[in-house]
Amino acid sequence: MAEYNKLKSMLLDMQPRTSTDGHANAMDQRRILVDTMFKYIDRNQDGRLSSEELAEISIKEHLENILLECTMQDLLRYDDYNNDGHLTLQELYTAFQVVQLSLADDRRLSVTTVTVGLSAVLSRAIQGTLRPPIIWKRSGIILNFLDLEDINDLAMTGSLYITKVTTIHMGTTPVTHTATARSCPRPTCSR
């Protein structure tokens, strides 16, 4: 995995940097680099990176001399999620962990009123592609991983379900997205 990550870091480092107006965050800058890389490798401009295009860029940039254990083909091997033999821009975003999230201003705070004894579902309002795991916190304690009878993390829907609300549940329960987590381990590359 270290060699594969080194390959991806090297590919990002090879991309020309564009000057930003100072408002772009690290994820926006990463997205711009991945966009630039995709356009550069996609020689026939069909919106898909083929094995031939990856091999061609490897030869053109003399990457085979630099990479000891990984090749450009490893991008196809590990990140072609639909196994069609090509990489799309979305697959490249996933490979390089480009997370795109948005939250409407009117959804930044949501108030839910529940009667004691009833159940409640708290839902996240963050939208976007490649959402990282959702972390539910209450008084600084992460609720997702606690084994409580009355609180269930519905990870697939991004909701928190409280089966029987009591006065202990009163207060603020913020939701946090962490963009650093990646759950799919990668095998090491080999030539």
N, C-alpha and C positions, 0 to 999 in steps of 0.2 A: 504494500500500500504506500510505503514511503516513496518508492521509485515512481509510482503512478502520480502521486501528488507532486513530486518534483517535476515530472513532465508537464503537468497542467500549470504549475507556477511558472515554468520556463516559457510556455506558450503565451501566458498573459504578459510576462515581462518583455516579450518580443514585440508586443503591439505598441504602435505609436501613441503617446499620451496626447490628449487634447486638453487645451486649457478650458477650465470651467469657470463659471462666474462666482465660485466660492459657495454656492448653495447646494452643490451636488454632494451627497453623502457617499460613504464607501461602497454601498450596494449599487448606487447609481453609476459610480465610476467603474465598478466591476461589470455591470451590464453593458456599458459603452465599450469596454475592452472586448467582451465576448462578442458583441455585435460587429466590431471592427474585424476581429479574427475570423468570424463566420464569413463575412463578405470577402475577405482576402482568400480564404481557402476555397470558397464556392466559385471555382473558375468558370463554370458554365452558367452560373446564376440561375439555377433551377430551384433554389431554396432548400437543397439537400446536399449534404457532404457525402460523397461516395468514397469507396476504398481507393479508387484511382486518384481522386483529388487529394486524399490524405497522403498517398505514396508520392505524388508529384511534389507536394509542398515539402515533404521530408527530404527529398533529393535536392530541390531548389535551395532550401535553407541549410543544407548539410547537417540535418538533425541526426542522421544515422551515426555520425562521428561523435556527437555529443551524448546521445542517449545510450547508456550501457545495457540496461535491462528492459526498457520500454520502447515501444514504437508508436507511431501515430495510429497504427491499426488498433492499438489497445483502446483508443477512444471508441471505435466501433464495437469492440469486444465487450466493453464494460458499460457503455452508455447508450447503446442502441436499444432503448427500452421496448420498442415494438418489434424488434428483430426483423426489420425490413431491409437491412443491409445498407442503410443510409442514416445520417444524423441530421435532424432538423434543428432549427434554432432553439426550440423549446427543450429538446434533449440536451443541447449544449448548455443552455441555462441551468438545467438540472445537474449536469456534470460539474459545472463550475460554481454550483450553489448560489445562483442568482435568484434571490427571493424577492418577489414583487408583491407588496402589500399596500392596501389603502384602507382608510377609515374616514368615513364622512364626518364632517364637523358636528353634525346634529346627532351623531351616534357615539360621540366620545364619552358621554355619560348616560347611562340608562338606569332609571329608577324602577324597581319592582316592588310592589306592595303585596304582601302575602299574609293571610290570616294564620295565626298559630294553630298547628295541628294539620294543616293542609300541606300539599307538596308544591315544589317550585322548580322551574327549569330556568337556569341562567344561561343565556346564549352569547357567544362572541359576535361582534359586528364587523370584525376585520375581514376583508375580502381580498382575493388575489390568487395568484398562481404560486405553486410550490410553497404552501404555507408550512412553516416550521411547527414543531409541537406547541400546544397551548399549555401554559402554566397557570393554574388557578391558585391564588394566595388568599389567606385570611389571617390577619394579624402577624404577617411575616412568615407564616407556616404554609408550605406547599401542600395543597389539598389533594392533588392528583394521586399521590402515592400512599396516602394514609388509608389504612384498612378500617374505614368507618362504616357502620351499618346505614347511617342516614345520608351519606354523601357519596355519589357515584359520578365518576368522570366518564362522560360519553364521548370518547375521543373521536369517533367517526363523525359525529355531528358538531363537535366543538362546543358541547354544552356541559353544564354541571347540573346534576339532578339531586335535589334535596327531597328525600322521601317524606319526612315529617318535620316541618319547620317548628322550631322552638325559639325561645328568646335568646338562646346562645348563638343563633344564626344571624341576629341583627347586626347591621353595620355594613361596611364596605368590603366587597370581594372583587378586587381587580383581576383582570386577565392580562397575561403577558405572553408575547410571542418571542421565542429565542431563535435567532437566525444562525446560531453556531452549531446546532445539533445536526448530525447526519447519522441515520441509523443503518444504512446499508454498507456493510464492510466490503472492501475491495480486495481481491487477491493480488498478490504481487505479480508484476510483469515479468515475462521471461522471453527471451529471443529464441 
